[in-house]
Amino acid sequence: MQVSAIYEQSWKCAYKGIVPQSYLDSIPEGRWVNGMNRPGMNNLVLAEGGRIIGTSCFCKSRWEKFSDCGEIVSVYLLPECTGKGYGRKLIEFTENELIKLGFDRILLWVLEENCNARQFYENLGYMNSGEVLDDNIGGKALREIMYIKTAVQE
């Protein structure tokens, strides 16, 4: 339930002004609980002082065209924990887990209008691949952009 709450709070903050407010306001408590244990998905949590403050989900790419890649499905932090280096740590740990699974390229999808996330991933070495995915969230047409990175073996 704590992890689902991180998703909920993060969505309401990060997607404000991007996703329709009525949709964000209607996200029910526990919305992501049932999706946490999907087959093939791996979940990590980031804790500080015994409190879960962030989470990531990763897997083998869900896209046939990129079946040789690992995929970061999601990365979310509590809103008050952004901008403090936690996201970078969570991404690096997630990348290392994908490397352990044998992937040397990692992809992720970002909403085109989410400039903060795009800049964050670009600063971590992710490149816009040119691949796009049209989506609809809360009745609004949105575009997702695929970013890709060659993983660095440590």
PyMOL commands that set and color helices and strands:
alter all, ss='L'
color gray80, all
select helices_A, chain A and resi 2-14+21-25+33-35+64-66+79-81+86-100+115-123
alter helices_A, ss='H'
color red, helices_A
select strands_A, chain A and resi 42-48+51-60+70-77+105-111+127-137+140-150
alter strands_A, ss='S'
color yellow, strands_A
deselect
rebuild
show_as cartoon
